[in-house]
Amino acid sequence: MIALSLAEIASVVGGQTYDIPDPRVRVTGPVVIDSRKVEAGSLFAAFAGEHVDGHDYAADVIAAGAVAVLAARPVGVPAVVVDDVQAALGALARHVVERLGATLVALTGSAGKTSTKDLIAQVLRSKAPTIFTPGSFNNEIGLPLTALSATDETKFLVLEMGARGKGHIQYLTGLTPPKVGLVLNVGTAHIGEFGGRAQIAEAKGELVEALPADGTAILNADDPLVRAMASRTKAKVLFFGEAAEADVRAENVRLTENGQPAFSLHTPTGCSEVTLRLYGEHHVSNALAAAAVAHDLGMSVKEIALALSEAGSLSRWRMEVTERSDGVTIVNDAYNANPESMRAALRALVAMGKGRRTWAVLGHMAELGDESLTEHDAVGRLAVRLNVSKLVAVGGREASWLRLGAYNEGSWGEESVHVSDAQAAVDLLRSELRPGDVVLVKASRSVGLESVAQALLEGFENGGDAR
């Protein structure tokens, strides 16, 4: 964080200082909520969780080098005490970004947020110092913590914004007002909570409504619900996509023999060739979104194409490809799942597995509400249509719907199987995998299917080729 005295912090957050000998002492390290991550100069924000209360660790964090605790009550060590720690954290983030003068880029969407955020960050940091959301740290606590990690040298701040209801993005943009706002797509992720795609679009569009008149709204020309958001902003609008009228578009899209996308990138200033290191054609749209951001911020098409071609995956368990020493390829995409990302992952699996046996190890997709049965059935059917060799549906009721969809689509019989849990899936795969097979593992985060991928890699760590 930029250096601030405890007196300044107390003033910004409307707090009172307790047990602080010298309010002029400055916070020079990171703001953290995990006592294990404290380092010299830190500010520790104490949250009272369901199982752990951060206030109980106040003495420990001071001993570990923290300057003070941001707390809801006096804790017997140097502290800035406030009524609401989360609100105070947000106020501090707002103050810091206003002091910085960095360009804030915010993005949202139903699918692909984290992968796109990682691409934007890698492209922009080839131009100037860039801070970005780690992983999916995109909520009311994670976003201000990311903003607070910026320093005086930061030129670009790339912030992923998640939403589970109306008003969430409006709140986040109030903490960190963006200059550039990107909306990727409107899908069915969390549709059970929102109530429908129109409601999701209403919530996602809060991002472009927050943009200033001299800002830029970057919208997906290929998604009608996103394209329509152009009427909801006073900012300049830049479209990306494969549509001919998109300002930043892809032509001649193809996949390499390894399943990595290649295309001609066209921007208003020219065109250049891109070959991504990521897997799956769905990353073309993510790359175009990143290219549109970079174009708006002054990078040339050749600079953008080079940075995209060199970019990799920065977040774990998102199309994380590892080839074992026996030739079996494991694709760990188990961080999360929704119908759109599930379809994209299956297509990527088929592209990677040309001439090889392909396995789709799938678990349930959460928060689909009344659409759950239909969507799980549809994913099972798609696996058959794409000629995936084997489907292993893992879990309870939703997994049975996956398997039933596959069975009803193609009468697969032994080619589709329903197993009760991750260990049963591991046992099945260990007994049946052959050299050269490609295995996709994907489900919502709550299922924990990353354990399947990890178990299949045990004993191969030293001989595998992680890509």
N, C-alpha and C positions, 0 to 999 in steps of 0.2 A: 504494500500500500504506500501511497505518497505519505511522507512523514507528517503527522499531526500530533499536537500536544494533547494531553488528557483534558486540559481545560477547553481546548477547541472542540474536542469530541463531545464533551458534556454539553457544550453550548449548541452544537449541531443537533444532537438527539434529544435535547430537553431533559437531560438527566442531572442527578446530583452526585457529587464526588464523595466517596467514603474511604477513610484510611489511606489517603494519598498524601504523602509528605510534601511533594512538590508537583503541583498541577502542570508545571511547564515541561515535565518529562514527556518525551515524545514516543509514540508508537511508530516503529520503523520496520517492523516485520509484518507477516501476514495476519489477517483476521481469520480465526479458525473456530470451528464448533466441536472439533474432536480433540480432546486433551492430549492424545498421542501425537498430534501434529504440531504442538506448540514448539516454537523456537525462540531464540533471543529476540526481544523487541516485539513479540506478538501481542495482539489483543484477543482474548478468549471470550467468545459470546456463549453464555450459559443458557441452554435451553432445557426445560423440564419435559422430558419425553415420557412415553408410556412406561418404560422399564428403567430408564436411567435419567437422573437429574444432574445436569452439568454443574449446578451450583455446588454439588458435593465434591467436585474436583478443583475448587477454587485455590486451595492452598497448594495443591500439586502443580497446577499450571504456573503459579507465581514462582515456585521453586525451580521449575523447568525453564524459566526465562521470560515468561509473559510479563508485560508491563502492568497490565490491569485486566480486570474482568468486566465485561458488559453484562449486567445482571439485573434480575427483577427484585432483588432484596440485598441488603448488606451481607457480606460473606466473610468478614473478618480479615480481609486482605484488600489491597488497592482495587477499587471498583468504581465504575460509573453505573449508577442505579437508575433504572427507567421503569415505566409502567408496563411496557410491552417490548420485549427484546427483539422480536421479529420486526416490528415497526421501526425501532431504533436502528436496526441493521439496514433497513431500506432507506431511512433518512440519511444515514452515513454514506451509503452508496451513491445516492443522488448528489450529495455534496461533493464527493470525490470526482464523479464524472463531469460535473460542472466546472470543477477546478482544472481538470485535465486538458480540455481542448482537443481530445482525441475524437475521431470519427466513429460513431456508434452504428454498427450494422446489426439489425435484429432479424431473426427468421423464425417462421413457424410453418406448420403443415401437419397433415395427418400421418405422413410416412416420409422417411428419408431425412428428417431434420438433422440428426446427429452426423450422418455420413456427409451431408451437404455442408454443415458447419465445419467439419474437419477439412473439407476441400477448400472452402473459402479461406479458412485460417492459413492453410499451407500456401495458397496462391498469394494472399496479401502479405504474409511475412517474408516472401521473397522480395517484397518492395520496401517494407518498413516494419519496425517492431510491432507485434500484434499479440494481443491477449484474447483468449477465447474460452468458451465454456468447456470444462473438462467432462468427458462422457456425456451423460444426459442430465447434467446439473442445472435444470432449466426451470425450477420452481421459485416460490416466494423466498426461499432461503438460499438456494444454490445460485440464483442469478445475482443477488447483491454480493455474495461472496466472490463470484467471478469478477464483478466490476471492481471490487475492493483490492483485487490482486494486481490491478494496473499500477504502473509507475509513471514517473515524469517523462520517461522515454517512450511510452506507449503512444502509437499513432493511430492504430485501429483496434477497436474493441468489438469482437464478434460474439453475439449473445443469442443463444437458442432459447426460445420461449415456448413452454408447454401450456396447455389449457385443458381443464376438465369441466369447464362450464363458462357461461357468459360472464364477462367482467374480469376474468383472470388475466388475459393479455393486456387489457386496459390498465390493470393494476401494475403489471410488470413494466409497461412502457412509461408509467408515471415515475417509477424508480430510476429507470435508465432510458431517457428519451432518445429514440434512434433518429439518425439522419437518413439512413437507408433501411427500408423495410422490405423483406422478401417473404412471399407466401408461395409455398411449393405446390400444395394440392389440398383438396378436400376429399377425404375418404371416409372409411367407416370405423377408424380407430376411436374407441370410447363412445361409439354411437349409442350404447345403452345408457350412458350418463347424459348425453346431449339430447337425445330424442329423435334425431334425424340429421341428414346431411345438410339441410337448409340451416338448421340451428348451429351445426359445426361451422358452416361458412360465415354465419353471423358473428360467431366468436372469433374466428381466425381473422376476419376483416378488421377487428379492432386495431390490429397492427398498422394498417395503412391509414386508418383514421387518425392515428397519433402522429403522423409525419408532418413536419413543417412544410410550408409552401416552397421552400428552397431545397427540400429533400427529394428522394426518389423512391417510388414504389416499384418493386420488381415483381412481376406477376407471370404465372404460367399460362401461356397462350393456349396450351393444349387442354386445360381444365376449364370448362365453361363457368363453374362456380367461382373460380379464382379470377378468371378474366373479367367477370362482372364487377369485381371489387374496384376496378378503375374509377367507377362513379362515386366511390366512397372516400376519395382522397383529394386533397388540394395539392399534393406533390406531383412532380413529373412522373410519368409512367413509362416503364421500360418492360417490354415483353420478351420472354425467353420460351423456347420450345422447338418442336420440329415443324410447326406450322409455317407456311411460306411467308406469312406476314410478321413473324416474330422478329424483333430487332436483333436478338442473339439466338442463332438457330444452329441445328446440326443437319448436315447432309451426308449422304453416302454412309449411313450407319451400318456397321458390320461387327462381327465378333471374331477375334483371333481364334486359333485352334485351341487355346487355353480358356476360352470363354471371356476374354477381356475386351471391352468395347473400344472401337476405333471409329473416328468420324472426322469430317471436315467442319471446323468451327468457323462460323461466319458472324462477324460483328459489323457495326456501321463503319469501322475503319479498315476492314479487310478480312482475310480468311487464313487459316493455318490448320495443319493436321494435328490431331490428338490421338494418342493411344493410351488408355488408362491402365493403371496397375491394379485396379479393382476388378471385381468379377460380377458379370451380369449386365444386361442391356439397360436395366433400370437406372444404372448410374449415369447414363447419358444425360437424362433430365437433371440429375443432381449437378453434374459438371457444367451444364449450360447455365444453371442458376448461379453457380460460383463465378462463371465467366461473365455473366451480366453484372454482378456486383463489382468485379475487378474492372470491367470496362467503364462502369460509371465512376469509379474512383481513379481513372486515368491511366490504367495499364494498357499497353499495346497488345494487339491480338497475338503476336509472336511471344511476348512475355507470358501471357495467359496460357497459351497452348503448351509452352515449355513447363510451366509450373504445374499444370494439370497432369501432364504426362509423367512428372516426377513424384506426384503426390501418392501417398499410400493411406491405409486405414490407421487412424490414430486411436480408435476406441475398440475395446475387446468384444469378442463374440458377435461381431457383425461381419458376416461373410469372411470369417477368419479361416484361411485355407492352409492346411498343413499336409504335406505328402509324407507318409510313413516310409521307412526304409524298404518295406515289402511291396511298395507301389500302391497301397491303398491311400486314397485322398479323403481327408476329413474336412468338411466345410461346416464350421461352427458359427451358426447364425442364431444362436439361442438367446440373445439378449432380450428380444421382444418379438411379437408377431401380431399382425392384423391381416385381414383378407388381402389387401393390396401388397404388402410386403411378402406374404406367403406365396402369392402367385409369382411375384418377381423372383423369389428365391428358387422356386421350382423350375422356372424357365432358365435360370442361371445354371442350375444343376444339370439340366438336359444339355445345355450348350457345352458345359465342361466335360460331360461324359460321353461325347460322341465315340461310338465304337466300344464303350465300356459299360459294365453293369452299374446302374444308378440306384441308390437307396435314399428314400425320403423318410426320415425318422421325425415324425411330427407330433406335437402335443396341442393342447387346446389354446384357442385364441380368446382372451378374456374381454369382458366389458362390451359384448356385442348385443346384450339385451335380447329382445324378441327375434333378432336376426341370427342368433347363434346357430340354431339347427341348420338353417338354409346356407349359411356361410361355410360351416364345417363340411356339410354335404358337398358344396360346390368345389371346395379345395380337393376333397377326395376324388371327385369326378375329373378335375383338371389333371391330377397326377396320372390318371389313365390316359386321357387325351394326349398328354405330352409324351407318353410311352416311358414313363419312369418305370424301371425294372421291378422295384420292390417298394411297397409302402408299409412302414411300421408305425401304427398309431398308438401313442403312449398315453395312458391315463384312464379317466373314467368315462362319463357319459359323452362328453364332446369328442373324445377320441373314438368312441364307438360310431359316432356320426361320420367322422372322417373315413373310417374303414367301410361303413355301409355305403357311403357315396361312391367310393372306388368300386366296391363289389357290384353295385347296381349299374354303374356306367359300363363296366367291361367284363363282369362275371370273372374277376381276377382269381378268385379262389385262393390258392396258396400264395399268390403274388401280393396279397394284402393281408395283414395280420394285426390284431389288436392285442396289446400286452398291457399289463396292469400298471407297471411303473418303470422307472429308469433302469433299475437293476435288471429287470426282465428283458428290456431292450438290449442292454449290454451283453447279457448272456446269449441272446439270440444272434446278435451280430458277431460276437467272437467265434461262434460255432460255424457261421455261414459265410463270412467275408472271404473273398478271394483276391489275390494280387491284381491290382488295376481297378478295383471297384472305387466308386465315388459315393461318399455318404454325406448327405445334408442333414443337419440336426437343427430343428427350429420349433419354437413354441413361445408363448408369452412368458415373461420373466418369472412369474410366480411358479411355473412348472419346474424350473431348475434343470432343464435338459442339457445345460452345459456340462453337467456331470457325465452324461453319456459320451460326449466328445472327448472329455478329459480321460475317461476310462479307456476309450479306444486308442488313445495315444500313449498310455502308460507302457513303458518298456521300449518305446520307439523315439524318445526325446532326443537321443544323441544321433540317431540315424535318419531322422526326418528332415524335411526341407520346409520350414515355415515360410509362407509367402504372404 
